[in-house]
Amino acid sequence: MKGIYLLFFKIKGNTTARIGKLGKVLLRRGSYVYVGSAQNGIRQRVLRHLGKNKKKHWHIDYLLANKNVKIESVFYRETRKKSDECKTAEKFMKNSRIIKGFGCSDCRCRSHLFRLK
């Protein structure tokens, strides 16, 4: 099943995380959402994100490895259009703080990670 997903999580305390090529990123304590897509199996992608021992490939892998990060809920929607990932991210940009460049190296979005108000 192809689709998009949202990972809602909390960061327990202010933390600095090294995020692949983005380098060090300061993340404040609070609630966040990550918008992702899986064009070759959404279930497997989400299960991979929930797992502990994995090779770090995507920006979110680096963040989820941090001990201060706790996933609270996951939502997904079946879709064949990868553009739905960016359309969903745009909706969060209006009312959230963006983490510039996070999770969007394959598109023109400013971010796919948002700190919720």
C-alpha positions in Angstrom: 0.0 0.0 0.0 1.4 3.4 -1.0 0.6 6.5 1.0 1.5 9.2 3.4 1.9 9.1 7.2 2.2 11.5 10.1 4.3 10.7 13.2 3.2 12.7 16.2 5.8 12.7 19.0 7.1 14.6 22.0 10.5 15.8 22.8 10.9 15.6 26.6 13.5 18.3 26.9 15.5 20.7 24.8 18.0 18.7 22.8 20.5 19.1 20.1 20.5 16.3 17.6 23.0 15.6 14.7 20.7 15.0 11.7 22.7 13.5 8.8 23.8 16.2 6.4 21.7 18.9 8.1 24.2 18.8 11.0 23.3 19.8 14.5 19.7 20.9 15.0 18.4 22.4 18.2 14.9 21.1 19.0 12.9 22.6 21.9 10.8 20.6 24.3 7.3 20.1 22.9 5.0 18.3 20.5 6.0 17.7 16.9 4.7 16.1 13.7 6.7 14.6 10.9 5.1 14.2 7.4 6.4 11.3 5.4 5.5 9.1 2.4 6.0 5.5 1.5 5.6 4.6 -2.1 6.7 1.0 -1.6 4.8 -0.1 1.5 3.5 2.3 4.1 3.2 -0.4 6.8 6.8 -1.4 6.5 8.0 2.2 6.6 6.1 3.0 9.7 7.2 -0.2 11.5 10.8 0.7 10.6 10.4 4.1 12.2 8.9 2.5 15.3 11.9 0.0 15.5 15.0 0.7 17.6 17.9 -0.9 15.8 18.2 0.4 12.3 20.6 2.0 9.9 20.1 5.7 9.8 19.0 6.7 6.3 16.4 9.5 6.5 16.5 12.6 8.7 13.8 11.2 10.9 15.9 8.1 11.7 18.5 10.4 13.4 15.9 12.2 15.4 14.0 9.1 16.5 17.3 7.6 17.8 17.4 10.4 20.5 16.4 9.2 24.0 14.3 12.4 24.5 11.9 11.5 21.6 8.8 9.5 22.2 6.3 8.7 19.4 2.8 9.1 20.6 0.7 8.3 17.6 0.8 7.5 13.9 -1.8 8.3 11.2 -1.6 7.2 7.6 -3.6 7.5 4.4 -3.5 5.5 1.3 -2.7 7.5 -1.8 -0.8 7.0 -5.0 0.3 10.6 -5.3 3.6 11.5 -3.7 2.5 15.2 -4.0 0.0 14.5 -1.2 3.0 14.4 1.2 3.9 18.0 0.3 0.3 19.2 0.3 -0.1 17.8 3.8 3.2 19.5 5.0 2.0 22.8 3.6 -1.0 22.6 5.9 1.2 22.3 9.0 3.4 25.2 7.8 0.6 27.7 8.4 0.2 27.0 12.2 3.5 25.5 13.3 7.2 26.2 13.6 9.2 24.6 10.9 12.5 22.8 11.3 14.1 24.1 8.2 15.3 21.5 5.6 14.1 18.5 7.7 12.8 15.6 5.7 12.4 17.5 2.4 15.6 16.9 0.5 13.7 15.3 -2.4 11.1 18.1 -2.8 10.8 21.9 -2.7 9.1 22.2 0.7 10.8 24.2 3.5 10.3 21.3 5.9 8.4 18.1 6.7 9.0 18.4 10.5 6.9 20.9 12.5 6.8 21.9 16.2 3.1 22.2 17.1 1.8 25.2 19.0 
